[in-house]
Amino acid sequence: MSWSDRPLSRDQILDQVTLYWLTGTAASSARLYAESIETVSAWITGTRIDPVPVPVGASIFPAEVPRASRRWAARRYPDLRYWSEHDHGGHFPALEAPELLVADLRALFRPLR
């Protein structure tokens, strides 16, 4: 299982590792995954909903693990204002497909300004 559909360059990986190392945030970023895996699994399976009522947009990239469905997202985020599915990218869209991510952010926020 891979969280990306395109290999990251050595420079990209080194940039990310350096950022976490210099800011001392590697442990806290990993902690989020460790502490939330059961809750996120419950959201995905539908055993827990916990609706989030604020306006939300979603950029769906095919290599993301797990990949959210629109039906699941609409149940959790009742004010789902923007949905976009892409043909490439994964868990790291800012590195893998920055142009797609920026376009989605602009499309979500343009009508909210």
Secondary structure in CASP SS format (residue, H / E / C, confidence):
PFRMAT SS
TARGET T0000
AUTHOR 0000-0000-0000
METHOD secondary structure of the structure
MODEL  1
M C 1.00
S C 1.00
W C 1.00
S C 1.00
D C 1.00
R C 1.00
P C 1.00
L C 1.00
S C 1.00
R H 1.00
D H 1.00
Q H 1.00
I H 1.00
L H 1.00
D H 1.00
Q H 1.00
V H 1.00
T H 1.00
L H 1.00
Y H 1.00
W H 1.00
L H 1.00
T H 1.00
G C 1.00
T C 1.00
A H 1.00
A H 1.00
S H 1.00
S H 1.00
A H 1.00
R H 1.00
L H 1.00
Y H 1.00
A H 1.00
E H 1.00
S H 1.00
I H 1.00
E H 1.00
T H 1.00
V H 1.00
S H 1.00
A H 1.00
W H 1.00
I H 1.00
T H 1.00
G C 1.00
T C 1.00
R C 1.00
I C 1.00
D C 1.00
P C 1.00
V C 1.00
P C 1.00
V C 1.00
P C 1.00
V E 1.00
G E 1.00
A E 1.00
S E 1.00
I E 1.00
F C 1.00
P C 1.00
A C 1.00
E C 1.00
V C 1.00
P C 1.00
R C 1.00
A C 1.00
S C 1.00
R H 1.00
R H 1.00
W H 1.00
A H 1.00
A H 1.00
R H 1.00
R H 1.00
Y C 1.00
P C 1.00
D C 1.00
L E 1.00
R E 1.00
Y E 1.00
W E 1.00
S E 1.00
E E 1.00
H C 1.00
D C 1.00
H C 1.00
G C 1.00
G C 1.00
H C 1.00
F C 1.00
P H 1.00
A H 1.00
L H 1.00
E H 1.00
A C 1.00
P H 1.00
E H 1.00
L H 1.00
L H 1.00
V H 1.00
A H 1.00
D H 1.00
L H 1.00
R H 1.00
A H 1.00
L H 1.00
F H 1.00
R H 1.00
P H 1.00
L H 1.00
R C 1.00
END
